[in-house]
Amino acid sequence: MPNLNFSCVSCGKCCHDLRLPLTWHEATDWLARKGTVELLCEALPWLEEPDPSNLQAQHKRRRSFPTMSGNLPVRVIVVLTAVYTGACPNLDADFRCSIYEIRPHVCRIYPAEINPFIALSPANKLCPPEAWASQVPLMRGDTIADDEIRLHVAQSRRDDEREAVSKQALCALLGIGSAGLGGEGFAVHAPPADQLLEALRVGIQDVDLENFPSWTILSNQASTIKALTSAGAGAHLTSNTSSGLSRYIGFRADASDV
């Protein structure tokens, strides 16, 4: 990766129409400020443990929890996300952040990437060209040059991994049990804000996971559903037009015919 410099020019483009991944504590604070938080769920078939040298698979393992979909062993990744249309509810009229001192990790590190397997590309960011014309170092090869950003990236990754099992209990508490197939899409769950806030605040002690039903894998690809069911999974064909408290976001157009 080439060296990259960057300085924020306060254009506000990165503060509009986004989903922001949040830690447990950040999601609690976001809801307390009357913001909207949804859960994005994806399931990964997990027939055997990956080789230790498979770093990407190990990364997914650390941030997921083991469960079943029918007779198929899977691991499920759950991401708490702040959601807003238009300007971020914390963005002032002069494009200043009203919660700047307590803003989420993802805001503090932008435009750097939290996922270690996604390379930073200015073309994939909303920042204007003048932001990248800065003399302030951001990346030096594959390494984040800014100490503070590097700290927040590391903390975000640690929280993501540490909270994985708690998110399993959170889903059980809220009656959430469907996930998109990893790489194809997400099941999006939007429980009532007061219920989600209460669940996050109260915690997940004494949640019965033993008797929680197996997870259903959603896809908008009929061929995927056929393959999953033949492997013993509980799978359901859905579409990108699904709506309600639980819906589906697929990465491809609906394909209902095999």
N, C-alpha and C positions, 0 to 999 in steps of 0.2 A: 504494500500500500504506500502511495506517495505521502510525503509530509503534508499536513493540512494546518492552516492557521484559521482562526475564527474569533470574531467579536460580535456580540449581540448588538444590533442597531435599533432595537425596540420597535420593530415594525408591527408586532402583534400577530403576524401570520400564523405562528405556531400555537396560538391561543384560541383558535377557532375550529369548530366542527371536528372534535377529536374524541377518541377513547384513550384515557390515560390509565395505564396499569398502576394500581395502588397497593401498598402494604396494608395489612390488617388495621394498624393504627391510623394510617392515612385515610382509609375508607371510612372508618368510624368518624373521624373529624369532618370528612367531606359530607357525610350524611347529616351530621349535627349542624352543619351550615346550610342545610336544606338543598344540597346538591343531589344529583341522581347517580346511583351506583348500580351496575349490573354485574352478573357473573358470566364469564365466558368459559365454556367447558369443552375440552377435547379429549378423546379417548385414544389410546395407543395399544393395539394388540401386543401382548407381552408373553409370548410362549416360553421364552427362556431368558436368562440374564445375559446381557451383552458382555462381550469381551472388555476387560478393563482398558484396552487400548482404543476402544471406540468412544472417544471423548464426547461426541455429540449425544450418543445414546446415554452415557453416564450423566450428562447434564440434564436430559429429560427425566431420567430416573430420579435424580435428587429433588426435582421440583414437582413430582407427581406422587400419587398414592396408589397402592395396589388394590384392586377389587375384581369383580367378575361382571361380565356381560353374558347372561345365559351360562353356557359352559366354557366360555372363552376368557382366559385370564387377560386382564387389561390393566393399564395404568392410566389414571385420569389427571389431567392438569386443569386447575381452576384458577382463573385470573379475575381478581376484583378490579373493575374498571369504572372510572368516572366518565360519564357520558354527557355531552352537551351539544346543542345545535346553535350555530352562530358563535358569538363571543363567549369565552369562559365566564362563568358567573362571578369570578374573582378579578376580572379585568376591568380596570377603571377606564373612564372615557379618554384619558390621555395615554392609554396603553401601558399603564403601570399596574403591577400585580398587587392587589390589596392584601394578600397573604404572603408576601415575598419572603418573610423571615421563617415561615413554616410551610412553604410550598413543598409539594411532593418531590421525592427523589427524581422521578422522570423529568420533571420540569427543571431541576437543578443541573441535570447532566446534558440536556438538549444542546446541540444536535448529536452528541455521542450516543452510542448504542449500548443498551443493557445486555442484550443477547451476545455472548462472545463469538457466536458463529455467523453474525451479520456484520459485514464490512460497512464502515461508514462511507457513504457516497453523497456528496453535495447535491447530485442530481435527484436524489430521493428525499431531499429536505425542502422545507418551505422558505428557507432563509434567502434573501436576495443576494446577488453577486457581491455587493459591497461588503457584506458580512464576512465573506471568504477572502477578501482582499486585505484583511487585517495582518498585522505583524505579530499578533499574539499566538503562540503555539497552542494547538489543540491535539493533534496527533503527530507522533513521530514514528513512522512506520505503522506497526500494529499496536503501539503503546500510547495510551492517553497521556499527554504531556502535563496536563493540569492536575495538581495534587488533590484539590478539592473535588473535582469531577470524578477522579479515580476512586476517591473515598466513597462517594455516594453510589457509584456503580457497584462497588464491592458490597456495600451495605444493602443495597436493593437486592442483589443476588442472594445474599445470606438470608434476608427476610423471606424471600420467595421460597427458598428451600426449607427453612425452618417452619413455615406456616402450612406446608403442603398437607400434613395429616390433620391439622386443625380445620382446614377447608373441607376435608371429607366429612367431618362431624358437622360442620356448618351446613353443608348440603343436605345431610340427613335431617338436621333440625328443621330445615326449610322445605323438606319434601322435594328436593331437586335430585333427579336421577337420570338425566339424559345428557349426552355429549356428542358433538360432532366427531367424525373420524379425523384423527390428526393428519394434516396436510390437505384435507378436503374442505373443512369448514368448522364452524363453531355452533354449538347450541348456546343461545343467549337467554339468560334467565333474569327477569326483572321483578323480584318479589317486592311487595309494598315496602316503601322506605322505612316505615316505623317498625315493621317486623324484622327487616334486615338489621337496622340499627340496634334493636333490642338484642338480637342474636349475637351481634358482634360485641356488644357491651357485656352481656351476661356471660358469654363464653360457651364452651362446648363440653363442660363436664357432664358426666353421666349420660351422654348420648349413646343409645344402643345401636351400634353398627352391625352387630351379629345378625339381627333380624331385618336389616335394611334391604329392600329388594335390590336385585342386580341392576346394573346400569343398562340403559337402552342407547345404542349407537344410532345416531341420525345421519342420513346422507340424502342428497338430492340426485344421486346417481343410482339408477336401478341395478346396474352391474355391480356396484359396490355392495348394495343390500344383498344381492344374490350370493356374493362371495362371503360376506359376513355370516349370513344365516347358514350357509353350508359348513362354516367353521364352528358352528354352535353358538354364535353370538345372538343376543337379543337386538334386533335391528329394525329400523322403521324408515320407510321412504317418506321424505318431506320435501319442501320446496323453499325457494328463496322468498316466496310471497307469504309464508306463514306469519302469523301475527299473534298478539296477546302477550301474556306474562312470560311465555316461553316461545321462542322463535328460532329460526335457523339463518345463519349467514354462510353461504357456500362460496367457494372460490371459483366455481364454474357454473355455467348455465344449467338449469334443470334438465335432466335426461331421464324420463320416466319409462323408456323402453329399453329392454336389454338388446 
